[in-house]
């Protein structure tokens, strides 16, 4: 039923805990993509698991979006769960997630997350729809992404940490049905010092976020979504300015 894709960057201490949390009959394979530069790569310790575990290593740091794409293309199951190496899967709710995916015929799902038992999302009820739902969920808090394996890549690799732009083009191209569910499926952890969410908004990252927003704004404009296009154009300008003043 599920493939788990876990990208990691130097975070070997927490990776074992993340993999251990994926022990469930519905999880058939776990793909670890090590994005640590080859000269800094370390040993990856793995637990006993009924799921097939594959480790692939990038020769240089390519970013989380590239690594997730790589794991996505390697996966063999109908659905792919993207888990961070410093987080844990709340597997006790996995059957509820399957029921939600199948009953609603969802192609791209976002599930709720929690930190120290406290829910992270501001959305309290299920939402289903087309690509437009992405923009309603954009600032709703941390989430767990589950995608049905279909044609194309879900992320724009060169944008690194900017997921929304890739998912927008991916779901638009495939006419995907999106869904948000309040089911808790990921325990969010910010202890990883190498996590993007823990890093300052660097000049490079600001530039890439700006580029992603420009791409989104341009495509929205072509779809005659003028108000939404304007919002993302202004966001792109903001991050472009940030990229010039960030350290």
C-alpha positions as CSV (number, residue, x, y, z in Angstrom):
1,X,0.0,0.0,0.0
2,X,2.6,2.6,1.1
3,X,6.2,3.5,0.3
4,X,7.9,5.8,2.8
5,X,10.4,8.3,1.4
6,X,12.8,9.8,4.0
7,X,15.4,12.4,2.9
8,X,18.1,13.1,5.4
9,X,20.9,15.6,5.6
10,X,23.6,14.8,8.3
11,X,20.8,13.8,10.7
12,X,21.8,10.2,11.4
13,X,20.9,10.3,15.2
14,X,17.2,10.9,14.6
15,X,16.9,8.8,11.4
16,X,16.7,5.4,13.3
17,X,13.8,6.7,15.3
18,X,12.0,7.8,12.1
19,X,12.5,4.4,10.4
20,X,11.4,2.5,13.6
21,X,8.1,4.5,13.6
22,X,7.3,3.1,10.1
23,X,6.9,-0.5,11.2
24,X,3.4,-1.4,10.0
25,X,1.9,-4.1,7.7
26,X,0.6,-1.5,5.3
27,X,4.2,-0.1,4.8
28,X,5.9,-2.2,2.2
29,X,9.1,-0.3,1.6
30,X,11.2,2.5,3.1
31,X,13.5,4.5,0.9
32,X,16.1,6.6,2.6
33,X,17.8,9.3,0.4
34,X,21.0,10.6,2.0
35,X,21.6,14.1,0.8
36,X,24.7,14.6,2.9
37,X,27.8,15.4,0.7
38,X,29.8,12.2,0.1
39,X,32.8,13.3,2.1
40,X,30.6,13.8,5.2
41,X,28.4,10.8,4.9
42,X,28.2,8.5,7.9
43,X,26.9,5.0,8.8
44,X,23.2,4.6,8.7
45,X,22.0,2.1,11.4
46,X,18.7,0.4,10.5
47,X,16.3,-1.6,12.7
48,X,14.8,-5.0,11.9
49,X,11.9,-4.4,9.6
50,X,9.4,-6.4,7.5
51,X,9.4,-3.6,5.0
52,X,12.2,-3.5,2.3
53,X,14.6,-0.8,3.2
54,X,16.7,0.9,0.5
55,X,19.4,3.5,1.0
56,X,20.5,5.8,-1.8
57,X,23.1,8.5,-1.4
58,X,23.5,11.7,-3.4
59,X,27.1,12.5,-4.3
60,X,26.6,16.1,-3.2
61,X,23.9,18.1,-1.5
62,X,21.0,18.5,-3.9
63,X,18.3,19.6,-1.6
64,X,15.2,18.1,0.0
65,X,13.0,18.5,-3.2
66,X,15.5,16.7,-5.4
67,X,15.8,13.9,-2.8
68,X,12.1,13.5,-2.4
69,X,11.7,13.3,-6.2
70,X,14.4,10.6,-6.3
71,X,12.7,8.5,-3.7
72,X,9.3,9.0,-5.4
73,X,10.6,7.6,-8.7
74,X,12.2,4.6,-6.9
75,X,9.0,3.7,-5.1
76,X,6.9,0.8,-6.1
77,X,3.7,1.2,-4.0
78,X,0.4,3.0,-5.0
79,X,0.9,5.7,-2.3
80,X,4.1,7.5,-1.2
81,X,4.4,9.0,2.3
82,X,7.0,11.7,2.7
83,X,8.5,11.8,6.1
84,X,11.4,13.9,7.5
85,X,14.3,12.2,9.1
86,X,13.7,14.0,12.5
87,X,10.0,13.1,12.6
88,X,8.0,10.0,13.5
89,X,5.0,8.5,11.8
90,X,1.8,8.2,13.9
91,X,1.1,4.7,12.6
92,X,-1.8,4.0,14.9
93,X,-3.8,6.3,12.6
94,X,-2.7,4.7,9.4
95,X,-5.8,2.7,8.8
96,X,-7.9,5.9,9.2
97,X,-5.7,7.5,6.6
98,X,-6.3,4.6,4.2
99,X,-10.0,4.9,4.7
100,X,-9.9,8.6,4.0
101,X,-7.8,8.2,0.8
102,X,-9.9,5.4,-0.6
103,X,-13.4,6.8,0.2
104,X,-12.6,10.2,-1.3
105,X,-10.4,8.9,-4.1
106,X,-7.6,11.3,-3.2
107,X,-4.5,11.7,-5.3
108,X,-2.6,14.2,-3.1
109,X,-3.4,14.3,0.6
110,X,-2.3,16.5,3.5
111,X,-2.6,15.0,7.0
112,X,-2.4,16.8,10.3
113,X,0.7,16.8,12.5
114,X,1.4,17.5,16.1
115,X,4.3,18.8,18.3
116,X,4.4,17.4,21.8
117,X,0.8,16.2,21.4
118,X,-0.4,19.6,20.3
119,X,-2.0,19.8,16.8
120,X,-0.2,22.1,14.4
121,X,-2.9,22.8,11.8
122,X,-5.5,25.6,12.0
123,X,-8.0,23.6,9.8
124,X,-10.4,21.5,11.9
125,X,-12.4,19.6,9.2
126,X,-11.7,17.7,6.0
127,X,-11.4,19.6,2.7
128,X,-11.4,18.1,-0.8
129,X,-11.1,19.7,-4.2
130,X,-8.7,20.5,-7.1
131,X,-5.4,22.3,-7.2
132,X,-7.0,25.5,-5.7
133,X,-7.1,23.8,-2.3
134,X,-3.3,24.0,-2.2
135,X,-3.4,27.8,-1.7
136,X,-6.1,27.5,1.0
137,X,-3.8,25.1,2.9
138,X,-0.5,27.0,2.2
139,X,-0.3,28.7,5.6
140,X,-2.4,26.3,7.7
141,X,0.6,24.8,9.6
142,X,2.9,21.7,9.3
143,X,1.4,18.7,7.5
144,X,2.3,15.2,6.3
145,X,2.2,14.8,2.5
146,X,0.9,11.5,0.9
147,X,0.8,11.2,-3.0
148,X,-0.7,8.6,-5.2
149,X,2.0,7.5,-7.7
150,X,1.2,8.9,-11.1
151,X,3.1,10.4,-14.0
152,X,5.5,13.3,-13.5
153,X,7.6,14.5,-10.6
154,X,5.9,16.2,-7.6
155,X,8.6,18.7,-6.8
156,X,10.8,21.2,-8.7
157,X,14.2,20.0,-7.7
158,X,16.2,23.2,-8.3
159,X,13.8,25.1,-5.9
160,X,15.1,22.9,-3.1
161,X,12.8,23.5,-0.1
162,X,9.9,25.2,-2.0
163,X,7.3,22.4,-2.2
164,X,4.2,24.5,-3.1
165,X,5.4,25.4,-6.6
166,X,6.1,21.8,-7.7
167,X,2.9,20.4,-6.2
168,X,0.9,23.1,-7.9
169,X,2.2,22.3,-11.4
170,X,2.1,18.5,-10.6
171,X,-1.5,18.5,-9.5
172,X,-2.6,20.9,-12.2
173,X,-1.0,18.7,-14.9
174,X,-2.6,15.5,-13.6
175,X,-6.0,17.0,-12.7
176,X,-5.4,15.5,-9.3
177,X,-8.0,15.5,-6.5
178,X,-6.5,17.0,-3.3
179,X,-7.6,16.5,0.2
180,X,-6.8,17.8,3.7
181,X,-7.6,15.7,6.7
182,X,-7.3,16.5,10.4
183,X,-6.1,12.9,11.1
184,X,-2.9,13.1,13.0
185,X,-0.2,11.2,11.1
186,X,3.1,12.8,11.9
187,X,4.9,13.9,15.2
188,X,6.8,17.0,14.2
189,X,10.2,17.5,15.8
190,X,12.4,20.6,15.4
191,X,15.4,19.4,17.3
192,X,17.4,18.8,14.1
193,X,19.9,21.6,13.7
194,X,20.2,21.0,10.0
195,X,16.4,21.3,9.4
196,X,15.4,23.9,6.9
197,X,12.8,25.2,9.3
198,X,15.5,25.8,11.9
199,X,17.8,27.7,9.5
200,X,17.8,31.5,8.9
201,X,16.3,32.6,5.6
202,X,19.6,32.6,3.7
203,X,20.2,34.6,0.5
204,X,20.1,31.4,-1.7
205,X,16.9,30.1,-0.1
206,X,15.2,33.5,-0.4
207,X,16.1,33.6,-4.0
208,X,14.7,30.1,-4.7
209,X,11.5,30.9,-2.8
210,X,11.1,34.1,-4.8
211,X,11.6,32.2,-8.1
212,X,9.0,29.6,-7.1
213,X,6.5,32.3,-6.3
214,X,7.1,34.0,-9.6
215,X,6.5,30.7,-11.4
216,X,3.2,30.2,-9.5
217,X,2.1,33.8,-10.1
218,X,2.7,33.5,-13.8
219,X,0.7,30.3,-14.1
220,X,-2.1,31.6,-12.0
221,X,-2.3,34.7,-14.2
222,X,-2.6,32.4,-17.3
223,X,-5.6,30.7,-15.5
224,X,-7.2,34.1,-15.0
225,X,-6.8,33.9,-11.2
226,X,-5.8,37.5,-11.0
227,X,-6.2,38.1,-7.3
228,X,-4.3,35.0,-6.3
229,X,-1.7,35.7,-8.9
230,X,-1.2,39.2,-7.5
231,X,-0.7,37.8,-4.0
232,X,2.0,35.4,-5.1
233,X,3.6,38.1,-7.3
234,X,3.9,40.4,-4.2
235,X,5.3,37.5,-2.2
236,X,7.8,36.8,-4.9
237,X,8.9,40.5,-4.7
238,X,9.2,40.3,-1.0
239,X,11.5,37.2,-1.1
240,X,13.5,38.8,-4.0
241,X,14.2,41.8,-1.7
242,X,15.0,39.4,1.2
243,X,17.5,37.6,-1.0
244,X,19.5,40.8,-1.5
245,X,19.6,41.7,2.2
246,X,19.8,38.2,3.8
247,X,23.2,36.9,5.0
